[in-house]
């Protein structure tokens, strides 16, 4: 119970931080991970890794899906250079076999950069039809189950308004 309270407190704190930062000139990207109905119903864990420009893992968090509601949000701030590039890897983990006996995980990635003084939103949807689709490095599986580039121009990202 204490572990759950600690995790929930962390997410509440992250949420409050994200809300307080709206319009304050804070450099951040709020990652919004959404899943279709099958992902929401059958995934057991969600792993989010943030890698810096050198591919070094800056953050790695895995949580049971039962501890949060989709869409999940995570605020990322730069540790130095306010225009640094980074990559986000998201992995939804399914129980053995799952409802369709398909692959036990679903992955999606995005690469982008911070924009100094801006609070931006980066959406990473998870599509259950992409289970088993393996894309090359630098690509992710889109809604049509086709691999497309995972690079996102930071200037194309919408402002984070503090709500979904």
Residue frames relative to the residue before (quaternion, step in Angstrom):
aa qw qx qy qz dx dy dz
X 1.0000 0.0000 0.0000 0.0000 0.00 0.00 0.00
X 0.6457 0.5225 -0.3252 0.4520 3.59 0.97 -0.86
X 0.6291 0.5410 -0.3324 0.4484 3.60 1.02 -0.82
X 0.6474 0.5098 -0.3114 0.4734 3.58 0.97 -0.88
X 0.6548 0.5063 -0.3193 0.4615 3.59 0.92 -0.87
X 0.6388 0.5247 -0.3253 0.4591 3.58 0.99 -0.81
X 0.6602 0.4971 -0.3067 0.4722 3.61 0.93 -0.93
X 0.6610 0.5031 -0.3114 0.4614 3.58 0.92 -0.91
X 0.6291 0.5317 -0.3354 0.4572 3.59 0.99 -0.80
X 0.6322 0.5350 -0.3291 0.4536 3.57 1.03 -0.83
X 0.6932 0.4668 -0.2878 0.4677 3.59 0.90 -0.90
X 0.6079 0.5264 -0.3558 0.4762 3.60 1.06 -0.65
X 0.6537 0.5089 -0.3115 0.4654 3.58 0.95 -0.89
X 0.6486 0.5029 -0.3216 0.4723 3.61 0.95 -0.83
X 0.6492 0.5207 -0.3140 0.4570 3.57 0.99 -0.83
X 0.6610 0.4942 -0.3040 0.4759 3.58 0.96 -0.87
X 0.6182 0.5370 -0.3358 0.4655 3.57 1.02 -0.80
X 0.6634 0.5000 -0.3058 0.4650 3.58 0.92 -0.91
X 0.6643 0.4981 -0.3114 0.4622 3.61 0.95 -0.84
X 0.6738 0.5005 -0.3013 0.4525 3.59 0.94 -0.87
X 0.6728 0.5319 -0.3029 0.4154 3.57 1.08 -0.63
X 0.4804 0.6774 -0.4478 0.3312 3.61 1.19 -0.30
X 0.8572 0.0951 -0.0990 0.4963 3.55 -0.75 1.08
X 0.5834 0.6155 -0.3576 0.3910 3.62 1.23 0.13
X 0.5305 -0.6557 0.4022 0.3563 3.59 1.22 0.13
X 0.4041 0.6944 -0.4907 0.3373 3.58 1.19 0.46
X 0.3615 -0.7100 0.5618 0.2228 3.55 -1.02 0.83
X 0.2965 0.7371 -0.5586 0.2382 3.57 -0.57 1.18
X 0.1758 -0.7068 0.6644 0.1679 3.48 -1.41 0.25
X 0.2042 -0.7580 0.6092 0.1120 3.55 -0.81 1.04
X 0.2337 -0.7712 0.5827 0.1051 3.54 -0.59 1.23
X 0.1085 -0.7791 0.6167 0.0294 3.55 -0.87 1.05
X 0.0981 -0.7992 0.5929 0.0087 3.57 -0.49 1.27
X 0.0171 -0.7891 0.6130 -0.0338 3.54 -0.67 1.17
X 0.1551 -0.7822 0.5967 0.0897 3.54 -1.16 0.59
X 0.5010 -0.6187 0.4913 0.3535 3.56 -1.10 0.60
X 0.7652 -0.3976 0.2359 0.4481 3.61 -1.28 0.18
X 0.6710 0.4981 -0.3134 0.4509 3.62 0.88 -0.86
X 0.6281 0.5126 -0.3398 0.4767 3.58 1.00 -0.74
X 0.6768 0.4987 -0.2966 0.4531 3.58 0.85 -0.93
X 0.7138 0.4674 -0.2590 0.4527 3.58 0.96 -0.83
X 0.8320 0.3041 -0.1099 0.4509 3.59 0.86 -0.91
X 0.5517 0.5882 -0.4216 0.4145 3.62 1.13 -0.33
X 0.2857 -0.7732 0.5434 0.1587 3.57 -0.99 0.80
X 0.7987 0.0885 -0.0311 0.5944 3.59 1.10 -0.68
X 0.1710 -0.7485 0.6306 0.1135 3.51 -1.28 0.51
X 0.1143 -0.7821 0.6116 0.0360 3.55 -0.80 1.08
X 0.0412 -0.7740 0.6319 0.0051 3.56 -0.96 0.94
X 0.0456 -0.7786 0.6258 -0.0124 3.54 -0.77 1.14
X 0.1467 -0.7465 0.6426 0.0908 3.54 -1.10 0.79
X 0.1170 -0.7971 0.5919 0.0250 3.56 -0.76 1.11
X 0.4221 -0.6976 0.5130 0.2682 3.56 -0.97 0.81
X 0.7671 -0.3886 0.2568 0.4410 3.56 -1.33 0.06
X 0.6920 0.4593 -0.2695 0.4874 3.61 1.17 -0.53
X 0.5542 -0.6283 0.3814 0.3908 3.59 1.29 0.05
X 0.4689 0.6571 -0.4469 0.3855 3.58 1.28 0.26
X 0.4521 -0.6891 0.4928 0.2790 3.59 -0.88 0.94
X 0.2031 -0.7918 0.5712 0.0744 3.55 -0.64 1.21
X 0.7842 0.0168 0.0124 0.6201 3.57 1.19 -0.58
X 0.0306 0.7814 -0.6214 0.0488 3.56 -1.04 0.80
X 0.0933 0.8061 -0.5698 0.1301 3.56 -0.41 1.25
X 0.0274 -0.7694 0.6381 0.0062 3.56 -0.93 0.94
X 0.0079 0.8084 -0.5864 0.0508 3.55 -0.77 1.08
X 0.5095 -0.6006 0.5027 0.3564 3.56 -1.13 0.57
X 0.5398 -0.6321 0.4477 0.3295 3.58 -0.94 0.86
X 0.5975 0.5905 -0.3598 0.4060 3.61 1.11 -0.57
X 0.6686 0.5235 -0.2967 0.4370 3.62 1.22 -0.35
X 0.7797 0.1908 -0.1429 0.5790 3.61 1.20 0.02
X 0.3801 -0.6895 0.5569 0.2644 3.54 -1.31 0.11
X 0.4414 -0.6462 0.5442 0.3024 3.55 -1.14 0.63
X 0.5501 -0.2081 -0.8084 0.0236 1.56 -1.98 1.47
X 0.3850 -0.6997 0.5601 0.2201 3.53 -1.13 0.80
X 0.1330 -0.7944 0.5882 0.0728 3.58 -1.01 0.76
X 0.0297 -0.7731 0.6333 -0.0164 3.51 -1.18 0.72
X 0.2638 -0.7629 0.5730 0.1417 3.57 -0.78 1.04
X 0.1026 -0.7793 0.6176 0.0265 3.57 -0.86 1.04
X 0.0501 -0.7864 0.6156 0.0113 3.56 -0.89 0.95
X 0.5302 -0.6355 0.4424 0.3454 3.60 -1.06 0.61
X 0.3819 -0.7160 0.5344 0.2364 3.56 -1.15 0.62
X 0.7895 0.1216 -0.0752 0.5969 3.57 1.26 -0.05
X 0.8200 0.1961 -0.0669 0.5335 3.55 -0.25 -1.36
X 0.3375 -0.7854 0.4916 0.1663 3.58 -0.58 1.18
X 0.6989 0.3603 -0.2962 0.5422 3.60 1.22 0.23
X 0.2795 0.8036 -0.4818 0.2097 3.56 1.27 0.44
X 0.4132 -0.6706 0.5596 0.2576 3.53 -1.20 0.66
X 0.0284 0.7810 -0.6236 0.0171 3.55 -1.22 0.53
X 0.2563 -0.7410 0.6016 0.1525 3.55 -1.32 0.26
X 0.1885 -0.7675 0.6052 0.0955 3.56 -1.02 0.86
X 0.1199 -0.7653 0.6309 0.0431 3.56 -0.89 1.04
X 0.0605 -0.7819 0.6204 0.0107 3.57 -0.83 1.03
X 0.0227 -0.7911 0.6110 -0.0195 3.53 -0.98 0.92
X 0.1679 -0.7452 0.6392 0.0886 3.57 -0.81 1.08
X 0.1916 -0.7932 0.5735 0.0723 3.55 -0.81 1.05
X 0.2005 -0.7866 0.5795 0.0718 3.55 -0.89 1.05
X 0.5657 -0.5948 0.4301 0.3757 3.60 -1.12 0.54
X 0.7061 -0.4420 0.3358 0.4397 3.56 -1.27 0.37
X 0.8240 0.1893 -0.1664 0.5075 3.54 -0.78 1.03
X 0.0684 -0.8242 0.5564 0.0805 3.58 0.74 -0.99
X 0.7355 -0.4436 0.2762 0.4312 3.58 -1.26 0.04
X 0.7888 0.2733 -0.1491 0.5300 3.60 1.11 -0.58
X 0.4699 -0.6961 0.4167 0.3477 3.58 1.31 0.30
X 0.3968 0.7340 -0.4618 0.3010 3.59 1.18 0.52
X 0.7771 -0.3093 0.2405 0.4925 3.58 -1.28 -0.22
X 0.4940 -0.7098 0.4366 0.2482 3.54 -1.09 0.73
X 0.7837 0.2110 -0.1722 0.5583 3.59 1.20 0.14
X 0.1948 -0.7346 0.6424 0.0989 3.48 -1.36 0.45
X 0.1061 -0.8232 0.5575 0.0155 3.57 -0.77 1.05
X 0.0383 0.7591 -0.6499 -0.0053 3.51 -1.28 0.53
X 0.1047 -0.7980 0.5921 0.0413 3.58 -1.08 0.68
X 0.0246 -0.7499 0.6578 0.0657 3.53 -1.33 0.31
X 0.1407 -0.7564 0.6334 0.0827 3.51 -1.16 0.73
X 0.1683 0.7717 -0.5982 0.1355 3.58 -0.93 0.88
X 0.3916 -0.6902 0.5467 0.2672 3.58 -1.27 -0.33
X 0.5192 -0.5784 0.5150 0.3614 3.51 -1.31 0.32
X 0.2078 -0.7110 0.6481 0.1770 3.55 -1.32 0.36
X 0.4908 -0.7025 0.4282 0.2868 3.58 -0.52 1.21
X 0.8472 0.1653 -0.1514 0.4816 3.54 -0.93 1.02
X 0.6586 0.5059 -0.3066 0.4652 3.60 1.27 0.03
X 0.2309 -0.7203 0.6375 0.1467 3.54 -1.21 0.69
X 0.0168 -0.8434 0.5320 -0.0730 3.56 -0.31 1.32
X 0.3525 -0.7189 0.5651 0.1989 3.56 -1.29 0.47
X 0.0794 -0.7762 0.6253 0.0136 3.57 -0.94 1.02
X 0.1949 -0.8020 0.5584 0.0835 3.58 -0.47 1.22
X 0.0186 -0.7654 0.6432 0.0000 3.53 -1.05 0.89
X 0.0915 -0.8113 0.5764 0.0360 3.59 -0.10 1.25
X 0.2429 -0.7392 0.6115 0.1439 3.55 -1.21 0.64
X 0.1289 -0.8053 0.5781 0.0269 3.57 -0.67 1.16
X 0.4407 -0.7207 0.4643 0.2661 3.59 -0.61 1.11
X 0.6026 0.5661 -0.3713 0.4225 3.62 1.09 -0.52
X 0.6227 0.5420 -0.3378 0.4520 3.58 1.27 -0.19
X 0.4117 0.6857 -0.4986 0.3343 3.61 1.20 0.02
X 0.8014 0.2486 -0.2123 0.5009 3.54 -0.76 1.06
X 0.5781 0.5463 -0.3921 0.4621 3.61 1.23 -0.19
X 0.1284 -0.7904 0.5972 0.0460 3.57 -0.71 1.10
X 0.1324 -0.7986 0.5856 0.0419 3.55 -0.64 1.16
X 0.5897 -0.5639 0.4469 0.3668 3.54 -1.27 0.46
X 0.6506 -0.4693 0.4068 0.4370 3.56 -1.30 0.28
X 0.7791 0.2928 -0.2385 0.5004 3.59 -0.92 0.90
X 0.6995 0.3831 -0.2688 0.5401 3.58 1.27 0.24
X 0.1270 -0.7543 0.6335 0.1163 3.54 -1.34 0.29
X 0.5278 -0.6197 0.4809 0.3257 3.55 -1.29 0.37
X 0.2672 -0.7907 0.5388 0.1144 3.57 -0.59 1.22
X 0.7745 -0.3794 0.2555 0.4369 3.58 -1.35 0.11
X 0.7080 0.4393 -0.2587 0.4887 3.60 1.09 -0.66
X 0.4938 -0.6866 0.3905 0.3637 3.59 1.35 0.29
X 0.5150 0.5885 -0.4361 0.4453 3.58 1.17 0.67
X 0.4595 -0.6778 0.5031 0.2764 3.57 -1.09 0.71
X 0.0178 0.7822 -0.6202 0.0567 3.56 -0.91 1.02
X 0.6737 -0.4998 0.3465 0.4197 3.58 -1.23 0.40
X 0.3260 -0.7636 0.5267 0.1822 3.56 -1.00 0.82
X 0.4839 0.6587 -0.4399 0.3722 3.60 1.25 0.07
X 0.0962 -0.7858 0.6106 0.0186 3.56 -0.90 1.01
X 0.4102 -0.6880 0.5446 0.2486 3.57 -0.80 1.04
X 0.4285 -0.7269 0.4623 0.2726 3.63 -0.57 1.06
X 0.6192 0.5503 -0.3463 0.4403 3.59 1.15 -0.52
X 0.6482 0.4991 -0.3233 0.4755 3.59 1.27 -0.25
X 0.5393 0.6307 -0.4055 0.3832 3.60 1.24 -0.19
X 0.4391 -0.6825 0.5096 0.2859 3.59 -1.00 0.79
X 0.5829 -0.5538 0.4560 0.3817 3.53 -1.25 0.40
X 0.4093 -0.6555 0.5689 0.2814 3.56 -1.15 0.66
X 0.2173 -0.8180 0.5263 0.0816 3.56 -0.64 1.17
X 0.5863 -0.5878 0.3690 0.4178 3.55 1.28 -0.10
X 0.7663 0.2077 -0.1642 0.5854 3.58 1.26 -0.02
X 0.5293 -0.6475 0.4586 0.3004 3.52 -1.27 0.48
